[in-house]
Amino acid sequence: MRDPQITGYTPKPVPGLTPDEEITVTTRSVACDGGKGPLGHPMIYMRIEDHQVTCPYCSRTFVLADGAGDDHGH
C-alpha cells in the first residue's frame, strides 16, 4: 500500500484540457488500459482511497458509487 502522504500521485483536472470522462465503479480497486485496445496504454491498477482516483496515463476519473467500496481492504 502506498504512503497516503505522497502528493501528486494523480493528475489534477484542468478545465478544457483534461477529458471529462467519469466512470462510476462499485469497488475500490480499479483497472485502466485507456479503453482503446492496442491503442490504449499499459494496464494499471489503482485503488480509490477516498471518493475517486484519476488515471495518470489517460486522465479517466473513476468515481466510487454511493454506498459502495466496503471491500475490507481486499
C-alpha positions in Angstrom: 0.0 0.0 0.0 1.4 3.4 -0.9 2.0 6.1 1.6 -1.1 8.3 1.8 1.1 11.3 2.4 2.6 11.2 -1.1 1.2 14.1 -3.2 1.0 14.4 -6.9 0.1 10.7 -7.4 -2.6 11.5 -9.9 -3.1 14.4 -12.3 -5.2 17.4 -11.3 -8.1 18.0 -13.6 -7.7 21.1 -15.8 -10.9 22.5 -17.2 -10.8 22.5 -21.0 -7.7 20.3 -21.1 -8.4 17.1 -19.1 -11.1 14.8 -20.5 -14.3 14.9 -18.6 -14.8 11.1 -18.7 -16.0 9.8 -15.3 -16.6 6.1 -14.7 -18.7 5.1 -11.7 -17.5 1.9 -10.1 -18.6 -0.2 -7.1 -15.2 -1.4 -5.8 -12.2 0.5 -4.6 -9.8 -1.5 -6.8 -10.0 -0.4 -10.5 -8.0 -1.2 -13.6 -7.5 1.1 -16.6 -5.9 0.4 -20.0 -7.1 3.6 -21.8 -10.1 1.8 -23.2 -8.7 1.8 -26.8 -7.4 -1.8 -27.0 -4.0 -1.9 -28.6 -4.0 1.9 -28.9 -4.6 2.5 -25.2 -1.9 2.4 -22.5 -0.4 -0.3 -20.3 -2.9 -1.8 -17.9 -2.5 -0.3 -14.5 -4.4 -1.0 -11.2 -5.4 1.8 -8.9 -7.1 2.0 -5.5 -9.7 4.6 -4.6 -8.8 5.8 -1.2 -11.4 8.5 -0.7 -14.1 9.0 -3.4 -12.2 9.0 -6.7 -8.9 8.3 -8.5 -7.7 9.6 -11.8 -5.5 7.6 -14.2 -2.1 9.2 -14.7 -2.0 8.0 -18.3 -5.3 8.9 -19.8 -6.9 11.1 -17.1 -10.1 8.9 -16.9 -11.6 9.5 -13.4 -13.1 6.6 -11.5 -15.7 7.6 -9.0 -16.9 5.3 -6.2 -20.7 4.8 -6.3 -22.6 5.9 -3.2 -22.8 3.1 -0.6 -20.1 1.0 -2.4 -16.5 0.2 -1.7 -16.6 -1.6 1.7 -14.3 -4.3 0.5 -12.5 -4.6 3.8 -9.0 -3.9 2.3 -9.1 -6.7 -0.2 
